[in-house]
Amino acid sequence: MALPSSTPAPQPDPDLQTGLQYLRAGWFDRAEPLFRAALGRYGERPDILHYLAVCLSQRGALAEAEAMWRKALAKDPNEPMLSYNLGLVARRQGRLDEAARRFRDTIRRTPAHVEARLALASIYMDMGRFAAAERELGEFVTNLDTAIQQPGGEGLKPLQARARNMLGYALYRMGHFSPAIEVLDMAMVDAGEDAARRGQILGDRALALGGLGHFDEAIAEAGRALTLAPDSPNLNHVTGFVLYHAGRPSDAIAPIRRALELDPAFAAALKTLALAQAAAGQADEAVDLLHRALRANPRDRDAVLQLSNLHIERQEFAEALEALEAHVKAAPDDVQALNNQALALRGLKRFEEARRALKRASRLASDDPLVLTNLGRVLVDLGRAAEARTLHEHALRGLPGDPRLLTHYGACLAALGERDKARETLDSALAADPNNAEALAFRTSLDT
């Protein structure tokens, strides 16, 4: 962490001088007692509080470090480095809204604070606010382009490579795959011979290529990235992620496991590995992994939804409800969670409860095809197929030709006695997905 601009005591202090030397060398355990001694002599001076907070944060005493930085900021409210470090410690403790506020405050006080701007964009991505990150990074990249053209600006290219890399990833997460590749290609030029940055850019480029469905290119690009940084947890995960989405889940398992060997707390890798294992027929292992992810972070929404989906696929409906219970209470307007809860309730034949959950979800997302089709299925279960028909037709306008939706519509038509139209609809579902067991069962029943 950088040191603040506050000046030390008028007279040189041996403890402070030696402590700063240790701090700059990264010997935080040696620096801490020296700063504590100085604090005892000079009282709660902002600069000493800051130095001590840096040492505390480095050994994981985040609450104590935060208290020191808060005291320092109260005494020196115009020092941007203090608000910046409070943002960093809030982020490490998972308080993302507060971290964003601290970074914005730092930028307000010091508009040229590069690290605060990039940290704010990164926080937005952590929060899933990719459009906000894209706006922040787009402005930053434009300003940096201007600065690079000035005399002596060539040295800013590594910073521009980093910013463009982040911007390309934000665009990828927004589903703008081709623009992401264009930005990442520019980042590669700015990166020069920096192997670590080039590897990261290639990894994000592989993700964008996968988003376009160019899986052979994506796999090759991920391989090139790994050549540059074979011990990168992120790039091993990217390789597995691309292989999984390319329809090669068994091949995806080894690189994702390698990512977790390198970083056992890599939450995204745990969830991708669970997806790959489930697709490769290792569902028990996938369930164990998702429970591991939730032990690390019980509020991990993606892990909750993934675990409940897996239980529903295995017809473990009570287990799915249990996995969802705390999350639905905490986030009663989460449409996907309500949808999964309803599927589990339907599996337990608790049709009226399932209907209520889906009705709430449909009010929150009136055009969501999966919510609409599932509400239609429950209405058929309740003997209300006439009401269900319009829901299925609405759903199919959102996802025309989807074999799941066609199957549910065909079952509804059969319940209404329109057997010829039901056969035609189910035949369309099977043409789109010949392995659709549910459609095949309904279609067979119409001929018996």
C-alpha positions, 0 to 999 in steps of 0.5 A, spaced: 500 500 500 502 507 498 504 511 504 500 518 505 503 525 504 502 527 511 509 529 513 512 525 519 514 529 526 519 535 525 525 531 529 527 525 526 524 519 530 528 512 530 522 508 530 519 511 525 525 511 520 526 504 521 519 502 521 518 506 514 524 502 512 521 495 514 514 497 511 517 499 504 521 492 504 515 488 506 517 486 513 510 488 516 512 484 523 518 488 524 515 494 523 509 494 527 512 494 534 516 500 532 510 504 530 506 502 536 512 505 540 511 511 536 504 512 537 505 511 545 510 517 544 506 522 539 499 520 540 494 518 535 497 522 529 494 520 522 501 518 519 502 513 524 495 510 525 496 509 517 503 506 518 500 501 523 494 500 520 498 497 514 501 492 518 495 490 521 492 489 515 497 485 512 497 480 518 489 479 517 487 484 523 482 487 518 477 490 524 483 493 528 486 496 521 480 499 519 479 502 526 486 505 525 484 508 518 477 511 521 481 515 526 486 517 522 481 519 517 477 523 522 483 527 524 485 528 517 479 528 512 482 531 506 488 525 505 485 521 500 490 515 501 486 514 508 479 513 504 482 509 499 485 504 504 478 504 508 475 502 501 480 496 500 479 493 507 471 494 506 472 490 500 476 485 503 471 484 508 465 483 503 462 490 504 462 492 497 457 498 497 461 501 503 468 500 499 465 503 492 463 509 497 470 510 499 473 509 492 468 515 490 470 519 495 477 518 494 476 520 487 472 526 489 478 529 493 483 526 488 480 525 481 487 523 478 487 517 483 488 511 478 488 506 483 481 508 486 478 509 479 480 502 477 478 499 484 471 502 483 470 499 476 473 492 479 468 493 485 462 494 480 464 488 477 464 484 483 457 487 484 455 485 477 454 492 475 458 491 469 454 497 465 457 501 471 464 498 470 464 499 463 462 507 463 467 508 468 473 504 464 471 507 458 472 514 460 478 512 464 481 509 457 479 515 453 483 520 458 489 515 458 489 515 450 490 523 450 495 522 456 499 517 452 500 522 446 503 527 450 511 527 451 513 522 455 506 519 455 509 512 452 510 510 460 503 509 461 501 504 456 502 498 461 496 502 465 492 502 459 493 495 458 490 493 464 485 498 464 483 496 457 483 488 459 478 490 465 474 494 460 474 488 455 472 483 461 466 488 462 464 488 455 464 480 455 460 480 461 455 484 458 454 479 452 458 484 448 463 479 445 465 482 439 466 489 442 470 485 447 475 482 443 476 489 439 478 492 446 482 486 448 486 486 441 488 493 443 490 491 450 495 486 447 498 491 443 499 496 449 501 490 454 508 489 450 512 484 452 509 483 459 507 476 459 503 476 465 498 481 462 498 478 455 496 471 459 490 475 462 488 478 456 488 472 452 484 468 457 479 474 457 479 473 449 478 466 450 472 467 454 469 472 449 470 467 443 467 462 447 461 467 448 461 467 440 460 460 440 467 459 436 470 454 441 475 451 437 479 458 437 477 459 444 480 453 447 486 454 443 487 461 445 486 459 453 492 454 451 496 460 449 494 464 455 496 458 460 503 457 456 504 464 458 502 463 466 501 456 467 501 457 475 495 462 474 489 459 478 484 464 473 487 462 467 487 454 469 479 456 470 478 459 464 481 453 460 476 449 464 470 454 463 471 454 456 472 446 455 465 445 459 461 450 455 464 447 449 461 440 451 467 437 453 466 437 461 470 431 462 476 434 459 474 441 463 475 437 470 483 437 470 484 444 469 479 447 474 482 442 479 489 445 478 486 452 479 483 450 486 490 446 487 493 453 486 487 457 490 483 453 494 478 459 496 477 460 488 469 460 489 468 461 481 472 455 480 468 451 485 462 452 482 464 451 475 468 444 477 461 442 480 457 444 473 463 440 469 462 434 474 455 434 474 455 434 466 460 428 466 456 424 471 459 425 477 453 428 481 455 426 488 462 430 487 458 436 484 453 436 490 459 436 495 463 441 492 457 446 492 456 445 499 463 447 500 462 453 496 456 455 501 460 453 507 465 458 505 460 463 503 453 462 505 450 468 501 453 465 494 447 466 490 450 462 484 452 456 489 445 456 492 441 456 485 446 451 482 445 446 488 438 447 488 438 445 480 442 439 481 437 437 487 431 438 482 435 434 476 436 428 481 429 429 483 431 430 490 426 435 491 426 436 499 433 437 499 432 443 493 427 446 498 432 446 504 438 449 499 433 455 497 430 456 504 435 461 507 436 465 500 429 465 499 427 469 506 433 473 505 431 475 497 424 474 496 424 477 490 429 473 486 425 470 480 430 464 479 430 462 486 422 463 486 422 459 480 427 453 483 422 453 489 416 452 485 419 446 481 421 443 488 414 444 491 411 441 484 416 435 485 413 434 492 406 435 489 405 441 493 401 444 487 398 450 490 404 452 494 408 452 487 403 456 484 403 461 489 411 462 488 410 462 480 405 467 481 410 472 485 415 470 480 411 472 474 409 479 477 416 480 478 418 478 471 412 478 467 415 476 460 420 470 463 419 464 459 421 459 464 417 462 469 411 462 464 411 455 462 412 453 469 406 456 472 403 453 466 405 446 468 402 447 475 396 450 472 395 443 468 397 439 475 391 443 478 386 442 472 386 449 470 389 447 463 385 453 459 388 458 463 395 455 462 394 455 455 395 462 454 401 462 459 405 457 454 403 461 448 406 467 451 412 463 453 414 460 446 413 468 443 419 469 448 423 462 446 420 460 440 422 453 438 425 451 445 424 444 446 422 444 453 417 449 452 414 445 446 414 439 451 410 443 456 405 446 451 404 439 448 402 436 455 397 442 456 394 441 449 393 434 451 390 435 457 385 440 453 383 434 449 387 437 442 390 431 441 392 432 434 395 439 435 399 436 441 402 430 437 404 436 432 407 440 438 411 434 441 414 432 434 417 439 434 420 438 441 423 431 439 425 434 432 429 440 436 431 435 441 431 427 440 433 426 447 428 429 450 425 424 455 419 428 457 417 429 450 417 422 448 413 420 454 408 424 453 408 423 445 408 415 446 402 416 451 398 419 446 398 413 441 396 408 447 
